Amino acid sequence: MVDGQYPRPLYVDYKDVELLKKLTNRQGKIVGRRKTGCAAKSQHAISKAIKRARIMALLPFVGE
């Protein structure tokens, strides 16, 4: 958030693995909006970034 407004389009970097690990649970599932407290647009951007990171083999598809 910059100056109280979200940048358009909202973009979450898929290479920021430490942030994305915090948004997945132990089984590797994406944590829902109720737990993260994100808005819908933010959650969509997070989900897209996690899926991209999984395809690029930066994140595992399943937990450890």
C-alpha positions as CSV (number, residue, x, y, z in Angstrom):
1,M,0.0,0.0,0.0
2,V,1.4,3.4,-1.0
3,D,-0.1,6.6,0.4
4,G,-3.2,4.7,1.5
5,Q,-3.9,3.4,-2.0
6,Y,-3.0,0.1,-3.7
7,P,-0.8,0.3,-6.8
8,R,-2.7,-0.7,-10.0
9,P,-2.3,-3.4,-11.1
10,L,-1.5,-5.1,-7.7
11,Y,1.6,-7.3,-8.2
12,V,3.3,-9.7,-5.8
13,D,6.7,-10.9,-6.8
14,Y,6.8,-14.6,-7.3
15,K,10.6,-14.6,-6.6
16,D,10.0,-13.4,-3.0
17,V,10.0,-17.0,-1.6
18,E,10.2,-16.0,2.1
19,L,6.9,-14.0,1.8
20,L,5.2,-16.7,-0.1
21,K,6.2,-19.4,2.4
22,K,4.4,-17.4,5.1
23,L,1.2,-17.5,3.0
24,T,1.1,-21.3,2.7
25,N,0.5,-23.8,5.4
26,R,2.5,-26.9,6.4
27,Q,0.8,-29.1,3.7
28,G,1.7,-26.5,1.0
29,K,-1.9,-25.2,0.6
30,I,-2.5,-21.5,0.1
31,V,-3.9,-19.9,3.2
32,G,-7.3,-18.4,2.9
33,R,-8.4,-14.8,3.1
34,R,-9.9,-15.2,6.6
35,K,-6.5,-16.2,8.0
36,T,-4.3,-13.7,6.1
37,G,-6.7,-10.8,6.4
38,C,-6.0,-9.8,2.8
39,A,-8.5,-8.1,0.5
40,A,-9.8,-10.1,-2.5
41,K,-7.6,-8.4,-5.0
42,S,-4.5,-8.9,-2.8
43,Q,-5.5,-12.6,-2.3
44,H,-5.8,-13.1,-6.0
45,A,-2.3,-11.6,-6.6
46,I,-0.9,-13.8,-3.8
47,S,-2.4,-16.9,-5.3
48,K,-1.1,-16.1,-8.7
49,A,2.4,-15.5,-7.4
50,I,2.4,-18.8,-5.4
51,K,1.3,-20.7,-8.4
52,R,4.0,-19.1,-10.6
53,A,6.6,-19.9,-8.0
54,R,5.5,-23.5,-7.9
55,I,5.8,-23.8,-11.7
56,M,9.3,-22.3,-11.6
57,A,10.2,-24.8,-8.8
58,L,10.8,-22.1,-6.2
59,L,8.1,-23.5,-3.9
60,P,7.0,-27.1,-3.5
61,F,3.6,-28.3,-4.6
62,V,3.2,-30.3,-1.4
63,G,4.4,-29.8,2.1
64,E,7.4,-31.6,3.7
